[in-house]
Amino acid sequence: MKQVILLALLILIGGAFLRFFNLNSLPVFADESIYVRWSQVMRVESTLRFLPLSDGKQPLFMWTVIPFLKFISDPLIAGRAVSALCGLLTVIGVGMAAFILFKNYRLALFAAAIWAVLPYALFFERMALADGMLVMFMIWTFVFAWLALQRLRLDLAMLAGFTLGFAWLTKFPAIFAYFLIPLTLFFSGWWTRPLKARLLAVGLVLVTFFISFAMYNILRLGPEFYMIGIRNRDYVWPLSEIIKHPLDPLLPHIKDALTFYLYLTTPLGLLLALLGLADGELKHVRARIVLAAWWLIPVLGQAFIAKVFTARYLLFTVPFAVILMAHGLWHFGDRTKKHFLGMILFGLLVFLCLVSDGLLIVNPAKAVLPENERSGYLEDWTAGTGLRQVSDYLHGLPANTHILVGSEGYFGTPFSALQMYLNDRPGVRVIGVGLDIRSVDPKLKNALVDNRVYLVVNSNRFMGSPDNLGLELINSYPKAAHPDGSRDYLLFFKVRQTLP
């Protein structure tokens, strides 16, 4: 047991290092800047604690970021630290789930170690996004729900209700648990028990659901609760539309999901997950079916209805694939003395993951990522390359200087990111000046009387000539290269006093 505890601590220490080291390696992403900016606003204005509802987002992640802003000076690091901490709790949750399913300490350590180094987990648990928090609450919901149904204990059912409620307060995909927990009940051997035990198990599920529904309805205190339903319709197809083309986007999205798993869990990891699903002792059939349900039903469900389909929307399904990876490793190793082949494959999987992890942490532009993920996080307007440097430049100006920054767009990057970074710099205002910049906005021209005025815009949306518009280029910041070798740049201009 001492060896198990020591190995578990080493896994946690390694997972913590991978999640907290060089947290600024990736440029700020558009959604990160929005979430952290909301947290800053809610911190200083208590009447706006439900501000994320204005965009149909549940606010728990942003609420959690608020106390971190008090003792971490870099707002982006504060938000990313929350995700990193959630990632460590997910490492523990994955190991716990593996153990309660298979009653094997080594298999549980395999599962926890794989999650600690898996690029899929690491990539998103180093970003200030709500998905890392969602996956943490979902795996612990699974743990408590399984234990409650196995042991028929009210306290565990209540804990499952709390974690599910927190998951639903984090992101809407937690709703899948309301379908998956009854399936878990069925495959937990429910039908083989005496009638009294079956009724008690159903009652425990209802307790879990009641608590989570009650928690979710806290959001009705916010005046824009209705926006959740409205914004959700922007992301999913209505049933009337799905019926017209049931295989589109289903088949393209399944192909995308396969790509995400191949890139971010490595081909070996995906192969081991499939092996773990298909191979094993008969006594583990129920556990494997339950894991398959929690892994594949949300993937297929989202592929069937989603308008927008990205890797992070599937993150909460990955822990269940990881447990199957560990199961596959264990039973593959059973074929050799002292699990020799299993240990070799485990070492190879960890090595492949660490190679990808190293690039993500040190040089993300060279990391091997699915193309649509690269474009969003590293190449396009959503990638906030250079915004930290722009903010550092403005912070370095004399404290009594009045500054007006014109930003491309009205949300995300660069607008929300500039607001986030310059939040504690007095005398700075950031205003949006639209897209496809062809001229200097009159608001910027008029502000030249008593302000230093700057313009921040992405190169692919700047349509004018700097000299003709009276702009002085202070610096340009190259983003990661597109597949064809071309690059976009973040352009940082000073608006001159004398305009043409």
C-alpha positions in Angstrom: 0.0 0.0 0.0 2.9 2.4 0.7 4.2 1.8 -2.8 0.7 2.6 -4.2 0.5 5.8 -2.2 4.1 6.8 -3.3 3.3 6.2 -7.0 0.0 8.1 -6.7 1.9 11.1 -5.2 4.5 11.0 -8.0 1.7 11.0 -10.6 0.1 14.0 -8.9 3.4 15.9 -8.7 4.1 15.1 -12.4 0.6 16.1 -13.4 0.9 19.4 -11.4 4.2 20.2 -13.1 2.8 19.6 -16.5 -0.2 21.8 -15.8 1.4 24.7 -14.0 4.8 25.1 -15.7 5.0 28.0 -18.2 1.2 28.6 -18.2 1.7 31.5 -20.6 3.0 29.3 -23.4 -0.2 29.4 -25.4 -1.5 32.9 -26.5 -4.7 34.0 -24.9 -7.7 32.4 -26.7 -10.8 34.5 -27.5 -13.1 32.6 -25.1 -10.5 32.7 -22.3 -10.4 36.5 -22.5 -14.2 36.8 -22.3 -14.5 34.5 -19.3 -11.7 36.1 -17.3 -13.0 39.6 -18.2 -16.4 38.6 -16.9 -14.7 37.5 -13.7 -13.0 40.8 -13.3 -16.3 42.7 -13.8 -18.2 40.4 -11.4 -15.4 40.8 -8.8 -15.9 44.6 -8.5 -19.7 44.7 -9.2 -21.8 42.3 -7.1 -25.0 43.1 -9.0 -23.4 41.6 -12.1 -22.6 38.1 -10.6 -24.8 36.5 -13.3 -23.2 38.5 -16.1 -22.3 35.3 -18.1 -26.0 34.6 -18.5 -26.1 37.5 -20.9 -24.3 35.3 -23.4 -26.1 32.1 -22.3 -23.2 30.8 -20.3 -23.3 29.2 -16.9 -21.2 31.2 -14.5 -19.6 28.7 -12.0 -16.2 28.7 -13.7 -16.1 32.5 -13.7 -17.2 32.6 -10.1 -14.4 30.3 -9.2 -11.8 32.5 -11.0 -12.8 35.6 -8.9 -10.8 34.7 -5.7 -7.8 33.7 -7.7 -7.7 37.2 -9.2 -7.1 38.5 -5.7 -3.7 36.9 -5.3 -2.5 36.2 -8.8 -1.6 39.4 -10.6 -1.7 38.0 -14.1 -5.5 37.6 -14.8 -4.9 35.0 -17.5 -2.7 32.9 -15.2 -5.4 33.2 -12.5 -8.0 31.7 -14.9 -5.7 29.0 -16.1 -4.7 28.1 -12.6 -8.3 27.2 -11.9 -8.4 24.8 -14.8 -5.0 23.3 -13.8 -6.3 22.6 -10.3 -9.4 21.0 -11.7 -7.1 18.9 -13.8 -5.4 17.5 -10.8 -8.7 16.6 -9.2 -9.6 14.9 -12.4 -6.4 12.8 -12.2 -7.6 11.6 -8.8 -11.1 11.1 -10.1 -10.0 9.0 -13.0 -7.9 6.8 -10.7 -10.7 6.4 -8.3 -13.2 5.5 -11.0 -10.9 2.9 -12.4 -10.4 1.4 -9.0 -14.1 1.2 -8.0 -14.9 -0.5 -11.4 -12.0 -3.0 -11.6 -10.8 -3.3 -7.9 -7.2 -3.1 -9.1 -4.7 -0.6 -7.7 -2.2 -1.0 -10.5 -4.9 -0.5 -13.2 -6.1 2.6 -11.3 -2.5 4.0 -11.3 -2.3 3.3 -15.0 -5.5 5.3 -15.6 -4.4 8.2 -13.3 -1.0 8.4 -14.9 -2.4 8.4 -18.4 -4.7 11.3 -17.6 -1.8 13.2 -16.0 0.2 13.1 -19.2 -2.5 12.8 -21.9 -2.2 15.7 -24.4 -6.0 15.9 -24.7 -6.3 16.6 -21.0 -3.2 18.8 -20.7 -4.1 21.1 -23.6 -7.4 22.2 -22.2 -6.5 22.0 -18.5 -3.8 24.7 -19.2 -6.4 27.1 -20.5 -8.9 29.4 -18.8 -11.9 27.5 -20.2 -14.8 25.9 -18.4 -14.3 22.5 -20.0 -11.6 21.4 -17.5 -14.0 22.1 -14.6 -16.8 20.3 -16.4 -14.8 17.1 -16.9 -13.7 17.2 -13.2 -17.3 17.3 -12.0 -18.5 14.7 -14.5 -15.9 12.1 -13.4 -16.7 12.6 -9.8 -20.4 12.5 -10.6 -19.7 9.1 -12.1 -17.7 8.0 -9.1 -20.3 8.9 -6.5 -23.3 7.7 -8.6 -21.6 4.3 -9.1 -20.7 3.9 -5.4 -24.2 5.0 -4.4 -25.8 2.4 -6.6 -23.4 -0.3 -5.6 -23.7 0.4 -1.8 -27.2 1.9 -1.8 -26.1 4.8 0.4 -28.0 8.1 0.5 -24.9 10.2 1.4 -23.2 9.1 -1.8 -26.3 9.8 -3.9 -26.4 13.3 -2.4 -22.7 13.8 -3.3 -23.5 12.7 -6.8 -26.3 15.3 -6.9 -23.9 18.1 -5.7 -21.2 17.2 -8.3 -23.8 16.9 -11.0 -25.3 20.2 -10.0 -21.9 21.9 -10.1 -21.3 20.3 -13.5 -24.6 21.8 -14.8 -23.7 25.1 -13.4 -20.4 24.9 -15.4 -21.6 23.9 -18.9 -24.8 22.6 -20.4 -23.3 19.2 -21.7 -23.6 18.0 -18.1 -27.2 17.2 -19.1 -25.9 13.9 -20.7 -25.5 12.6 -17.1 -29.3 12.6 -16.8 -29.4 9.9 -19.4 -26.2 8.1 -18.4 -26.9 7.6 -14.7 -30.1 5.6 -15.4 -28.0 3.4 -17.8 -25.5 3.0 -15.1 -28.3 1.9 -12.8 -29.4 -0.7 -15.2 -25.9 -2.2 -15.9 -24.9 -2.1 -12.2 -26.8 -5.4 -11.7 -30.0 -3.6 -10.6 -32.4 -6.1 -12.0 -30.8 -9.0 -10.1 -31.5 -7.5 -6.7 -34.5 -7.9 -4.4 -37.4 -5.6 -5.1 -36.7 -3.4 -2.0 -33.1 -2.8 -3.2 -34.3 -2.0 -6.7 -36.7 0.6 -5.4 -34.1 2.1 -3.1 -31.7 2.4 -6.0 -34.3 4.2 -8.1 -35.0 6.5 -5.2 -31.3 7.3 -4.9 -31.1 8.3 -8.5 -34.1 10.6 -8.0 -32.3 12.2 -5.0 -29.3 12.8 -7.2 -31.4 14.4 -9.9 -33.5 16.5 -7.4 -30.4 18.0 -5.8 -28.8 18.8 -9.1 -32.0 20.4 -10.5 -32.3 22.5 -7.4 -28.8 23.7 -7.7 -29.2 24.6 -11.4 -32.3 26.6 -10.7 -30.1 29.0 -8.7 -29.5 30.6 -12.1 -33.1 31.8 -12.2 -32.0 34.5 -9.8 -30.2 36.0 -12.8 -32.4 38.3 -15.0 -31.1 36.7 -18.2 -31.6 33.0 -17.4 -33.7 32.6 -20.6 -30.5 33.3 -22.6 -29.2 29.8 -21.9 -31.9 28.3 -24.0 -31.6 30.9 -26.8 -27.8 30.5 -27.1 -28.0 26.7 -27.0 -30.0 26.8 -30.1 -27.1 28.5 -31.8 -25.0 25.4 -31.2 -27.5 22.6 -32.0 -29.7 21.7 -34.9 -33.5 21.4 -34.2 -35.0 18.0 -34.6 -37.0 19.2 -37.6 -33.7 20.0 -39.4 -31.9 16.8 -38.3 -34.7 14.6 -39.8 -34.1 16.2 -43.2 -30.4 15.2 -43.2 -29.8 12.6 -40.4 -26.3 11.7 -41.6 -25.1 15.2 -42.0 -23.4 16.5 -39.8 -23.3 13.1 -38.1 -20.8 11.4 -40.3 -18.5 14.4 -40.7 -18.5 15.0 -37.0 -17.7 11.3 -36.3 -14.8 11.7 -38.6 -13.8 14.9 -36.7 -14.1 13.0 -33.3 -11.9 10.3 -34.6 -9.3 12.9 -35.7 -9.4 14.6 -32.2 -8.8 11.3 -30.5 -6.0 10.2 -32.9 -4.1 13.5 -32.4 -4.8 14.2 -28.8 -4.8 10.7 -27.2 -2.2 9.4 -29.8 -3.0 6.5 -32.1 -1.7 4.0 -29.5 -4.0 5.5 -26.9 -7.1 5.1 -29.1 -6.1 1.6 -30.0 -5.7 0.7 -26.3 -9.1 2.2 -25.5 -10.7 0.0 -28.2 -8.8 -3.0 -26.9 -10.0 -2.3 -23.3 -13.5 -2.1 -24.6 -13.4 -5.4 -26.4 -11.0 -7.5 -24.2 -11.3 -8.6 -20.6 -12.8 -11.0 -18.2 -16.5 -11.7 -18.3 -16.9 -10.2 -14.8 -15.9 -6.9 -16.2 -18.5 -6.8 -19.0 -20.8 -4.5 -17.1 -18.1 -2.1 -16.2 -16.9 -1.9 -19.8 -20.4 -1.3 -21.1 -20.9 1.5 -18.6 -17.6 3.1 -19.6 -18.5 2.7 -23.3 -21.8 4.5 -22.6 -20.2 7.4 -20.8 -17.6 7.7 -23.5 -19.5 7.1 -26.8 -23.1 8.2 -26.2 -22.1 11.9 -25.6 -19.8 11.7 -28.6 -22.5 10.3 -30.9 -25.2 12.6 -29.4 -23.2 15.7 -30.1 -22.1 14.5 -33.5 -25.8 14.1 -34.3 -27.1 17.5 -33.2 -24.1 19.9 -33.0 -23.6 22.8 -35.4 -20.2 23.5 -33.8 -18.0 20.6 -33.1 -14.5 21.0 -31.6 -12.2 18.9 -29.5 -12.9 20.6 -26.2 -16.6 19.9 -26.5 -15.7 16.2 -26.2 -13.2 16.6 -23.3 -15.7 15.3 -20.7 -15.9 12.0 -22.5 -12.2 11.3 -22.5 -11.7 10.1 -18.9 -13.9 7.0 -19.7 -11.8 6.3 -22.7 -8.7 6.6 -20.6 -10.0 4.1 -18.0 -10.5 1.7 -21.0 -7.0 2.4 -22.1 -5.7 1.3 -18.7 -8.0 -1.8 -18.8 -6.6 -2.6 -22.2 -3.0 -2.3 -21.0 -3.7 -4.4 -18.0 -5.3 -7.3 -19.9 -2.7 -7.1 -22.7 0.0 -7.4 -20.1 -1.7 -10.4 -18.6 -0.4 -12.4 -21.6 3.2 -12.0 -20.5 5.2 -12.7 -17.3 5.0 -9.8 -14.8 3.0 -7.7 -17.3 6.1 -7.1 -19.4 4.3 -6.2 -22.6 1.8 -4.1 -20.7 4.5 -2.1 -19.1 6.3 -1.7 -22.4 3.2 -0.3 -24.1 2.5 1.9 -21.0 6.0 3.3 -21.2 5.6 3.9 -25.0 2.2 5.7 -24.5 3.6 7.9 -21.8 6.7 8.7 -23.9 4.5 9.7 -26.9 2.3 11.8 -24.7 5.3 13.6 -23.1 6.7 14.5 -26.5 3.5 16.2 -27.4 3.3 17.8 -23.9 6.8 19.2 -24.2 5.9 21.0 -27.4 2.6 22.3 -26.0 4.4 23.7 -23.0 7.6 25.0 -24.7 6.8 25.6 -28.3 3.0 25.3 -29.1 3.5 26.4 -32.7 5.3 23.1 -33.4 2.8 20.9 -31.5 0.9 18.3 -33.5 -2.7 19.3 -33.3 -5.8 18.8 -35.5 -5.9 21.6 -38.1 -9.1 23.2 -36.9 -7.7 23.3 -33.3 -4.4 24.8 -34.6 -6.3 27.5 -36.5 -8.4 28.5 -33.6 -5.8 28.5 -30.8 -2.7 29.5 -32.7 -3.3 30.9 -36.2 -6.5 32.9 -36.6 -8.0 36.0 -35.0 -9.1 34.0 -32.0 -5.5 33.4 -31.1 -4.3 36.4 -29.1 -0.6 36.4 -30.0 1.1 39.7 -29.1 -1.7 41.0 -26.9 0.3 40.5 -23.7 3.2 42.4 -25.3 0.9 45.3 -26.4 -0.5 45.5 -22.8 3.0 45.5 -21.3 3.9 48.4 -23.6 0.9 50.4 -22.5 1.6 49.5 -18.8 5.1 51.0 -19.3 3.8 54.4 -20.3 3.8 57.2 -17.6 1.1 56.6 -15.0 -0.6 60.0 -15.6 -1.0 59.3 -19.4 -4.5 59.1 -20.7 -4.7 56.3 -23.2 -7.4 55.2 -25.7 -7.0 51.9 -27.5 -9.1 51.1 -30.5 -9.6 47.4 -30.9 -10.8 45.3 -33.8 -14.2 43.8 -32.9 -16.3 44.1 -29.8 -15.6 40.8 -27.9 -13.0 38.1 -27.6 -9.6 38.9 -29.1 -8.3 41.5 -29.2 -11.0 43.5 -27.5 -11.8 41.5 -24.3 -8.2 40.4 -23.9 -7.0 44.1 -23.9 -9.6 44.9 -21.3 -8.5 41.9 -19.3 -4.8 42.8 -19.3 -5.3 46.5 -18.8 -7.9 46.2 -16.1 -5.6 47.5 -13.4 -4.0 50.3 -15.5 -5.8 53.6 -14.6 -6.5 56.0 -17.4 -6.9 53.4 -20.1 -10.0 52.9 -22.2 -10.5 50.1 -24.8 -13.2 50.6 -27.4 -14.3 48.5 -30.4 -14.0 50.0 -33.8 -15.5 47.2 -35.9 -14.1 44.7 -38.4 -12.3 45.2 -41.8 -10.5 48.4 -40.7 -10.3 50.7 -43.7 -10.0 54.0 -41.9 -9.4 55.5 -38.5 -12.6 55.6 -36.5 -13.8 59.2 -35.7 -13.8 58.4 -32.0 -10.1 57.8 -32.2 -9.5 61.0 -34.1 -11.5 63.1 -31.7 -9.7 61.6 -28.7 -6.3 62.8 -29.9 -6.8 66.1 -28.1 -6.1 64.8 -24.7 -5.2 61.1 -25.1 -2.5 58.9 -26.6 -4.4 56.9 -29.1 -3.6 53.4 -30.4 -5.1 50.9 -32.7 -4.8 47.1 -32.4 -6.0 44.9 -35.4 -5.3 41.6 -37.0 -3.5 41.9 -40.3 -6.2 39.9 -42.3 -8.7 42.6 -41.2 -6.7 45.7 -41.8 -7.6 47.0 -45.3 -5.9 50.4 -45.3 -2.5 51.9 -45.8 -0.8 53.0 -42.5 0.8 56.0 -44.0 -2.3 57.2 -45.7 -4.3 56.8 -42.5 -1.8 58.5 -40.2 -0.8 55.3 -38.4 2.6 54.6 -37.0 3.4 50.9 -36.7 4.9 50.2 -33.3 5.2 46.5 -33.7 3.7 43.4 -35.4 3.5 40.0 -33.8 3.5 36.9 -36.0 1.1 34.1 -35.3 1.7 30.4 -36.0 2.0 29.6 -39.7 -1.0 28.3 -41.7 -0.6 25.0 -43.5 0.3 26.9 -46.7 3.1 28.7 -44.9 1.4 32.1 -44.7 0.9 34.0 -41.4 -1.4 36.5 -39.9 0.0 39.2 -37.6 -1.3 41.3 -34.8 -0.6 44.9 -35.7 -0.1 47.5 -33.1 -0.4 51.1 -34.3 -0.1 54.5 -32.8 -2.5 57.1 -34.2 -0.5 60.2 -35.0 -1.6 63.7 -34.0 -1.6 64.9 -37.6 -3.9 62.9 -39.8 -4.2 63.1 -43.6 
